[in-house]
Amino acid sequence: MPTLPSPLPVRSPLSGLSPVRAGCRRAAAVLASEWIKLRSLRSLPAVLLGAAVFSVGLAVLVCSDYQARWAGFDPRRRAAFQPVDTNLGYLQLAVLFFGALGALAMTSEYGSGLVRSTFAATPQRGRVLAAKTALVGAVSLPAATALCTVAFLAGQSRLAAPVPRAGLGDPGALRSVLGGALYLALTALFGLFLGVLVRSTPVALSALFGIYLVLPVMVNSLPHDALWHHTVPYLPSNLGAALWHTRTTGLAAPGPALLGLTVYVLLLGAAALAQVRSRDA
């Protein structure tokens, strides 16, 4: 009876590489896979376009309204007018678009069931979450910077003497624009980790709406006692406001505000990592 040839051993494409190089190759493969999924997300361009149209349009409308009604303002209201803060006021709502961007990067996979294939192909779930975090940050930060810059320039272009106006070179203006961009980008990561925890797009969007819009309004009606002053300014939305406001009366300073927002994101990210490792897809 003729003997059959023994099968050839299957060699891994990573065999022969050092552990560091093999780990880099695996990380690059996960990044490439997650990038394909993120850019093919149909809601991604819609969310970014909606944020751009809404932000630039609102900045132009608000500044145009101030320009048209300036002659009717009393001296006290004119003295309180801050062109940068007025121009960047749209960030109070634009933050929801970026939070939704981050949430959809994860909840869309849970909704379609694709996450099971993702974790089957890459059992190291922490690596998947790290790749998603890097990509959401890489997309949201440049997009937020461009959006804040264009909206600021468009809004200020609607102001003319005697209405005060500001340029990027004026004291505090560039800091406010970049602070607003950081606020939006950190909220995108906040939304991503929130999406990991709740696994549902409607629940994630509702939670973002409640945290960033409803909660600040509710607590602002409470007595402004010592407890209020030690807690309310450190809500995520108020920390974000401290980053883009030129006047931070009643808010945290920009440095502590950025630190506080980062801590919120890191804590939520740690909770998301613990859940994604321990809970079935």
DAZIHU-V890972 format. One record per backbone hydrogen bond with DSSP energy under -1.0 kcal/mol. NH is the residue of the N-H (numbers start at 0). CO is the residue of the C=O. If there is no record, write none. Layout:
nh=NH co=CO
nh=NH co=CO
//
This chain:
nh=14 co=11
nh=16 co=13
nh=21 co=17
nh=22 co=18
nh=23 co=19
nh=24 co=20
nh=25 co=21
nh=26 co=22
nh=27 co=23
nh=28 co=24
nh=29 co=25
nh=30 co=26
nh=31 co=27
nh=32 co=28
nh=33 co=29
nh=34 co=30
nh=35 co=31
nh=36 co=32
nh=37 co=33
nh=38 co=34
nh=39 co=35
nh=40 co=37
nh=43 co=40
nh=46 co=42
nh=47 co=43
nh=48 co=44
nh=49 co=45
nh=50 co=46
nh=51 co=47
nh=52 co=48
nh=53 co=49
nh=54 co=50
nh=55 co=51
nh=56 co=52
nh=57 co=53
nh=58 co=54
nh=59 co=55
nh=60 co=56
nh=61 co=57
nh=62 co=58
nh=63 co=59
nh=64 co=60
nh=65 co=61
nh=66 co=62
nh=67 co=63
nh=68 co=64
nh=71 co=68
nh=72 co=69
nh=77 co=73
nh=78 co=74
nh=79 co=75
nh=85 co=81
nh=86 co=82
nh=87 co=83
nh=90 co=87
nh=91 co=88
nh=92 co=89
nh=93 co=89
nh=94 co=90
nh=95 co=92
nh=97 co=93
nh=98 co=94
nh=99 co=95
nh=100 co=96
nh=101 co=97
nh=102 co=98
nh=103 co=99
nh=104 co=100
nh=105 co=102
nh=106 co=102
nh=107 co=103
nh=109 co=105
nh=110 co=106
nh=111 co=107
nh=112 co=108
nh=114 co=108
nh=115 co=112
nh=117 co=113
nh=118 co=114
nh=119 co=115
nh=120 co=116
nh=121 co=117
nh=124 co=122
nh=127 co=123
nh=128 co=124
nh=129 co=125
nh=130 co=126
nh=131 co=127
nh=132 co=128
nh=133 co=129
nh=134 co=130
nh=135 co=131
nh=136 co=132
nh=137 co=133
nh=138 co=134
nh=139 co=135
nh=140 co=136
nh=142 co=138
nh=143 co=139
nh=144 co=140
nh=145 co=141
nh=146 co=142
nh=147 co=143
nh=148 co=144
nh=149 co=145
nh=150 co=146
nh=151 co=147
nh=152 co=148
nh=153 co=149
nh=154 co=150
nh=155 co=151
nh=156 co=152
nh=157 co=154
nh=158 co=155
nh=162 co=159
nh=169 co=166
nh=172 co=169
nh=175 co=171
nh=176 co=172
nh=177 co=173
nh=178 co=174
nh=179 co=175
nh=180 co=176
nh=181 co=177
nh=182 co=178
nh=183 co=179
nh=184 co=180
nh=185 co=181
nh=186 co=182
nh=187 co=183
nh=188 co=184
nh=189 co=185
nh=190 co=186
nh=191 co=187
nh=192 co=188
nh=193 co=189
nh=194 co=190
nh=195 co=191
nh=196 co=192
nh=197 co=193
nh=198 co=194
nh=203 co=199
nh=204 co=200
nh=205 co=201
nh=206 co=202
nh=207 co=203
nh=208 co=204
nh=209 co=205
nh=210 co=206
nh=211 co=207
nh=212 co=208
nh=213 co=208
nh=214 co=209
nh=216 co=212
nh=217 co=213
nh=218 co=214
nh=219 co=215
nh=220 co=217
nh=221 co=218
nh=224 co=222
nh=228 co=224
nh=229 co=225
nh=230 co=227
nh=231 co=227
nh=233 co=230
nh=234 co=231
nh=238 co=234
nh=239 co=235
nh=240 co=236
nh=241 co=237
nh=243 co=239
nh=244 co=240
nh=250 co=247
nh=256 co=252
nh=257 co=253
nh=258 co=254
nh=259 co=255
nh=260 co=256
nh=261 co=257
nh=262 co=258
nh=263 co=259
nh=264 co=260
nh=265 co=261
nh=266 co=262
nh=267 co=263
nh=268 co=264
nh=269 co=265
nh=270 co=266
nh=271 co=267
nh=272 co=268
nh=273 co=269
nh=274 co=270
nh=275 co=271
nh=276 co=272
nh=277 co=273
nh=278 co=274
//
